[in-house]
Amino acid sequence: MHHLLPLLVAIPLLGAALLVVAGRHLPRSAAEITGFVFSGATAALAIVLLLNSSPPMVEWVGGWLPVAGESVGIVVIGDGPALGMAALVSVLTLAALAYSWRYFAEPPRGHGGAFTALMLAFQGAMCGFAIAGDLFNAFVFFELMSVAAYALTGYRIDEAKAVQGALTFGVVNSLGAYAMLMGIGLLYARTGELAMAKIGRGLDTAAGHGGPDALVLASFVLVMTGLLVKAAAVPFHFWLPDAHAVAPTPVCMLLSGVMVELGVYGVWRVYGTVFSGPGGIPAADLTRALMTLGVLTAATGSVMCWYQRHIKRLLAYSTIAHTGLFLVGLGVLTPQGDDGVAIYVLGHAGVKAALFACAGVLLDRYGSVDEHALHGRARELRLTGVLFAVGALGLAGLPPFGTGLGKAVTEEAVGGPLALVYVAASAITGGAVLRVTARVFHGLGPRPEDADSDLETSGSDEEPETSGLLTRIPDTMGTVPVVLLAAALAVGAVPGFGDLVARSVNEAGSGGAHASARWTAHGVLLGLAATALAVALAGLAVTRPHRTAAPDWARPLRRLQSGHVGDYVAWLLLGSAVLGALALPGVLGG
């Protein structure tokens, strides 16, 4: 079945090409059905390949096989993590397309099918990145993914904010991509190879007994910078809230649900395949780098999430906080840590996509995503309110959600004080969403005062993404988040599913080492503790809003999200320097 791997990229790109050519001549419903067919076929293929991914599959595209150990062809990998990410990408894309059925106002004449075509191109690029076995083509798909995301973010081109958000997204991520390309060039200069496994062996051979040198460190920093920008790790994260604030809701479902996670997946894949040998970066240095950036990301994302009133920005910062938790889990460099993060990613994808879907309902029903302005206005949206509350509990790690199982397994792996970081970040982000639920859907507590208006985006002047305010919520917009939350619950509740994910991840990245991924009493207690703390924080915010208002020390942190792309570029450069400093001791020791 390995010959079918390239179809994961070819099918959605073919669908996108057909819509570009013929979309303007098709009725809107026909264009959207075409998108469902191609996206659904890709999802079905990814799941079939995933179920047959043991042992892992390798395919040299076009039959360009290595000769005498030398290769010039493109290699794609079909192991559990790669196909799992491809399946997740495809299922979420299908969900986003279902949610967006007749969602937008009719596109400009002559551009019928443009949105669906961009979504299919986005899907194909993300699938390609997930299964890429050589570093240069991972970069190619990285760029295709980015270009499609820029266009989707600025899809409502008649709005200045959408164009600005897409431009910021494009500049910061393009700089990350250039850094990645320069790092690939250095690795090619050292090894003469582009396939990840061959680069890793080439670095080990070139190093001999001397260990890594400055060139290896520079290539590591440059490649990881590109991946950490995509993952929205602090201080590379500033583009994400600005993009989420203006991107169409179905696009936000993919940006937070899977694209950011692909950056984390790239860090895991590239280090394990390229830099983990004796000629790469020592494990202790990677642990120090990922732990430092992960804790900083979780803390910053949590604090900024709590002090948002713009609901889409709030959800974006919760994504940043959970990215930090993913990086900490990977940083321990153990099979159990990898397994926990994989399960966490699956659960988080369903929960976060569902929450953005609910935020889209608010936007198109009331023309606002401002927590303060919407106070008590959404009492009539009972189902959406229930789903928002359930999603908040999922973010907090309530058992038996997949987020709770992933959190529990990862907490066991990191142990000690770092487990408290997971409890705190989960509680704060879950509490922030519960606070929104209580105020917006139930009208609890006094209406908050609009303090510090100079430091925050209100979200009260947003335009609906439909042709007018909705008087009735379409069935698709209500059904999709129900299905997504049910899937997130199933990840943690279905017996044996966690062990199945763990076995798949371990076969690919841990040499087959076995690690259990099941509920433990300790994990359940910490999940319940985080959920109880989230409920308590939300209750305190609603009943005693002055007790949870932004303190003076938080003002500088909030001012960093300036909206000026030059500031974000400066922070990107600083982040690269910090990453290099954290990895430098291993090179000096070599």
N, C-alpha and C positions, 0 to 999 in steps of 0.2 A: 503493500500500500504506500510505500515511500514515494512512488512516482506521483501520487496525488498531492503531495505537500505544496508544490508551487501554485496549485489551484486556489489555495486559501488567499492568495494575492490576486491571481488572475480573474477569478469570478467577480469580485466586487469592482475591480477596475474596468472589466468589460462592461458591467452594468452601468458604471459611470460614463464610459465612453458612448454607449448607446443613448443615454439620456442627453448627453451634450449634443449629439447629432440630431436625434429625433424628438427630444423633449418638447421643443417649441411647437411641434406639429401634433402632439398628443393631448387629449383631455387631461386635466389635472389628476383625476382619479386613476387614469391609466399609467401616468408617470409614477404615481406613488405605489401602485400595485407592482410595477416593474421593480421599484426599489425593494419592496418586501420580498419578491421572488429571489432576487440576487443576494440580498442580505441573509434571507432565511436559508438559501442553499449553502452559503458559506458557513453559517452556524451549524447546520446539520453535518456538513463535511468535517468541520473542526471537532465536533463531538464524536463522530465515528472514528476519526483518527486518534483522538484522545483515548478512547476505549481500547485501542489497539497499539498503544505507545510503549508497551513493554515487550521486548527490549526497544530502546530508542531507535528511531529511524533517521537515516541520513540520505539526502538526495543532492546530487550535483546537477544543477539545472542545465538542461540542454545536452546532457551526456558528456559534459566536459570533465572527465574523470582525471584525477592526478596521475601523472606519468613519472615513474622513478622518484616518487615522493614529492614532486614539484607540481603545483597547481596554478591554474589561471582562471578556473571556473568559479561559479557562485554556488556555495554550499548552504543548504537550509537544514535545520535540525528539527526533528519531531519527537522530542522527549516530553515528559509529563508537564513540567513548568511551561515550556514553549507553547504546547498545544492547549494547555489550560488557559493561558493568557489569550491565545487566539480565540478559544471558545467563549471566554468572558467578553472579549471585545465584540464578537459577533452577536452574542445574545443581547448585550446592552444596546448595540446599534439597532437591532431589530425592535427592542423595546422603545427606543427613542423615536424610531420611524412610526411605530404604532401610536405613540403619544401624539406625534405631530400630524396625524391624519387630518387633512383639511384644517391645519392649525393656524397657519399664517394668513394674513391678508394676501390676496392673489399677487404673485410676483409681477414685476414689470413685463409688459408685452414683449415677446421675443425671448424670454428667459424662463419659460416653463420647464419644470424639472430640474432647475439649477440647484435648489437646496438638496433634493434627494441625491443628485449626482455628487455633490460635495460630501454628503454623508457617506456614500459608498466609497469615494476616494479616501476619505478619512479611515474607514473601516479597513480597506485594503492595505493602507500604509501601516496601520497599527498591527495588523496580522503579520505583515512582512517584517516589521521590527521584532516581533515576538519570536519568529522562527529563524531569523537571520543567524547564520553560523560564521559569517565573516564580517569583520569590523567595518569595512568600507560600505558594504551594502546595508548594514545596520544604520550607518550614517545617512545613506540615500533614503531609506524608509523614514528615518528620523526627520529629514527635511521635508519629505512629501507629507508626512503626518502634520508637520508644523504649518506648511503652506495651506493645507486644507483647513486646519484649525483657525488660521488667521482670517481666511475668507468667511468661515462660518461665524466667527466672533463678530466680524463687522458686516454681517449679512444685511442688517437694516441700515444700509449705507446712507439713507436720508437723515439719520440721526448723528449729530456731531460726536456725541459721547461714544457711540458704537465704533466710529472710525478711530477715535482717540484710543479707546481700549484695545482695538485690534492692532494699532500702530505700536503701542507700548509692548503688547504681547510679541509682535513681530520683531522689534528691535532687540529686546532682551533675549528671546529664544534664538534669534539668528546669531547673536554674539556667542551664545553657548554652543551653537552648531559649529561656528568657525573654530572655536577652541577645540572641540572634539575632532574636527578635521585635521588641525595642526598636530594634535596628539597622535592620530592615526598615521600621519606622514612621518613622524619621528619613529614610530614603531616599525613602519615599513623600511625606513632607512637602516634600522638596526638589524632586522631579521629578514627582509626581502619577502615577507609573507603578509597576507591579509586575513586568512582564515584564523579565527580566534585560537583554536587549539594549536595550530602551527606557530602562531606568534608566541604563545606561552612556552612551547618547547624551544623556540628560537632564542627567547630571552634567557632561558635556563642554560642553554648551550653557550651563548655569548658571555654570560657572566662567569662561567666556570665556578671557581671557589671564591670569587671576589665579591659576590652579592650585587645588589642594584647600584647604579651610578646616577649621576645627575640627569642623563638623558631619560632613563627609565622613570625617575621621579617627575620630570617635566611632562612626559607623555601621560603618566598616571593622572597628574593634576589636571591637564587639559581635557582628557577624555571624561574624567569624573565631573569636571565642571559642567560640561554639556549635559550629562545625565542628571546632575543635581539641579540644574536649572529646570529641566523638564519635570523633575520630581517636586519642584517648589519648596526645596529645603532652605531654611534661613542661612545666609542672607541673600539667597537667589530667588526669593519667593514673591517679590513685590508685584510682578506682572499678574499673578493669579487672581487676587481680589478685584483688580481693575478689569480683567477680562470677564470674570464671572458676573460682574455687575451689569455688563452690557450685552453679553452673549445671549442668544435665544435659549429658552429653557431646555429644549432637547439637546442642545450643544453642551450646556452645563452638565447635563446628566452624564455625558461622555467625558468631559474634561475632568471632573472630580471622580467619576465612577471608575475610569480605567486609564486615561492618558497619563495622569500624574503617577499612578501605580506602575505604569510601564517604565517611567524613569527609575523607580526603585528596583524594578525587575532588572533593568539594564545594569545598575550598580552591582547587583548580585551576580548576574551572568558574566559580565566583563571581568570583575575581579576573580571569580572562581575559575574562569577559563584562561585568562591572559596573565594576571598579575599575582596569582597565589603561589607560584613556584619559587624556588631559591633565587631565580633571577628577577623576581618581581618585588612587590612591596611586602615587607614582613607583616605577619598577622597582627602583631601587637600594635603596629602603627595604624593599620586599617581600623582596628578596634578603637583606638584612641580617637581617630578622625570621625568615625561614624557615631560613636557614643557622644562626643562633644557636640557635633552638629545636630544629632538626633534630639538630645535633651534641650538644646537651645531652640530647635524648631518646635518641639512639643510645648515648651513653656511660652514662647512668643505667640504661637498659633492659638493657644488656649486663652491667654490674656486678651488678645485682640478679638477673638471670637466673642468673648463675654461682653466687650464694650461696643459692639456693633448694634445699630438699630435697623440698618439696611439688611433685610433678611438674606438676600443672596450673598452679600459680603460675609455675613455671619457664617453661612454654610461653607463659604470658601475658606475662611480661616479655620473652621473645624477640620477641613481637609488637610490644611497645613499642619495642624496639631497632630493628626493621625499619621501623616507622613513622618513626623519626628519619631513616633512610636515604632513605625516600620523600620526606620534606620537603626534605632537602638536594638531591635530584635535581630537584625542582620549583623550588627556589630559584634555580638558575642561569638560569632563564627562557630556555631554548633548546629548539628542537625535539628535539634529541638527548636532552636531559635528560627531557623529557616522554615520549619513546618508551621510554627505559630504564625509567622508573618504571612505565609501563603493562605492559611485559613482566614486570618484577619482581613486580608485583601478581598477575598471572596465575599465575606459578610459585609464589609464596608461598602463594596461596590453596590450591592442591592439597597442598603440603607440610604446611602447618600444620593443615589439616583432617584429613589422614591421621594426623599425630602425636597430635592429640586423640582420634581414633578408637582409636588404640593405647592411649592412657592410659585410655580407658574400658574396654578389655578388662582391664587390670590391676585397675581398681577393682571390676569385677563378678566377677572371678575370685578376688581375694584380699581384697576389702574394704579396700583401702589404696592410696594413691598417694604413699606415703612412700619416697623413695629409700633411706633407711637401713634401714627395717623390711623392705623387699622384697629386701634384699641376697641374691642367689643364688636366690630363691624361684621365679623365672619361667623357669628353664632349660627347662622343658617346653614353653613357648610359643615354639617355634622360629620360626614364621612371623612372629609379632608382633615378636620380637627383630630379625629381619632387616629388617622394615619400619621399625622404630624407628631402626635404624642408617642405612638408606637415607634416611629423612627428615632425620636429622642431617646427612648429607653434602649433601643438598639445601639445608638452611639455610646451610651453610658456603659454598655457591656452587660446588659441584663441577660442571665441565662434563661433559655437555651439558645439565644441568637448566635449566629456564626461569629459576629464580632466578639461576643462574650467568650466563645471557645477559643478563638484566635488569641484574644487578650490573655486568657488563662494559661494557655500553653506557652506563650511568649514570656509571661511573668515568671513562670517556672524556670525558663531558660536564663533570664537575666538575673533573677533572684535579688535579695537584699534591698537596698534603698531604691534601686531603679524600678522595682515593682510599684513603689509609691508614685513614681512619675506616671505610670500607666493609670493608676487609680485616679490621680488628680486630673490628668488631661481628659480622661473619659468622663469624669464627673462634671468638669467645667463645661465642656462642649455639649454634653447631654443636658446639663442644667440650663444652658443658654437657649437651647431649642425648646425645652419644656417651658421656660419663661415666656417665649414667644407664643407657645400654645395657650398658656393660661391667659395672656393679655388679649391676643388677637381673636381666639376662637371662643373665649368664655367671658371676656371683659372683666377679669378679676383685678382687684387692686385699683389704686388711683391712676389716672392717666399720667404717664411720666412727663416730667418737665423737659423742655428742649434745651438742655444745658450743653455747653461745649459744641455748639453748632458749627464752629469754625474748624473742628477737628474730625467731623464725621459727615458721611453722605447719608442723607435722610432716606432716600428711596421713595419719597412721596410724589415726585414729579415724573415718574416713569410712564412711558406710553405702553398700552397693551400691545401684545404681539399679534392679536387678531384684528379684524377689520373694525371692531368696536367692542365695548365692554360686553362680556357674556352675561346673558340672563339665565342661561342654563348650562351647566358643566357637561360637556360631551362625555359619553360613556367611556371612550378610550382614555380620556384624561383621568378618570377615576379608577379604571380597571388596572392600568399599567402600574401605578404605585402599590396597589394591593398585591399584584403578582410579584413585584420586586421584593417587597417586605416578606412575603411568604417564602420566597427563595432564600433570603438572608436568614430567616428562621430555620429553614430546612438544613442549611449548612451546619448548624450547631446541634440540631435536634435529631437528625437521621442517624441511627446507630451505625457506627463503623465508618461514616463518611470522613471524619477527621483522620482516622488511620489510613484510609485510602489516599487522601491527599498527601499525608506524610510519606507514605511509601513511594508515591510518584516523585515527590521532591527529592527524597533521599537517594533514589536510584540515579537521578540526574546530577545532584550536586554534592553528595556525601559518600560517594563510593559504595552505596548500598547500605550504609550504616542505618540501623533501625532506631527510630525514636517514636514513642507512643504519643498520640495526640488525642487524648480523651479527657473528659471532665474529671476533675479531682475535687475533693471537699475544699481544699485550699482555694482552688480557682473559682468555685461557686461562691464561696464566702467573699472573696475580693470583688467578684462581679456584683453581688448583692450590695456590698459596701459602697461601691462606686455609684450604683443606681440610687441608693438611699441618699448619698451625699448630693447627687444631682437634683433629686426631688427637694432636698432641704435648701439648696442654693436657689432653686427656682422659687420656692415658697418665700424665702427671705427677700428675694428681689421684688416679688409682687407685693408683699405686705409691708415691707420696710425698704422702699427703693433708695432712700438716702444712705442706707447701710451698705449698699453694693454699688454706689455711684463710683465713677472713675476717680481714683486718688490722684494727687498731684504727681506722684512718681510715674504714673502711666502716661502722662501727657507727652513727654519726649518720645516715648515708644510709638504713640499714635501719630505724632507728627512725621515719623519716618515714611509713612505711606503718603508721600507728598503729591503723587500724580505726575511728577516731572521725570521723564525718561532718563535724563542725565544723572539724576540721583540714583536711579536704579542701576545704571551702568557702573557707577562708582562702587556701589555695594557689591555688584558681581565681581569686579576686580579685587575688592577687598576679600571677598569670600574665597577666591582662587588662591590668594596669598596665604590666607589662614589654613586652607586645605594643604598647601605645600608645607607650611610650617609644622603642621600636625604629623605629616608623613616624613619629614626630614630626618629625624633621629635614626631611622633604619638605614638611610643612605650614608649618613655620617658613620654609623657603626660598621657599614660594609667597607 
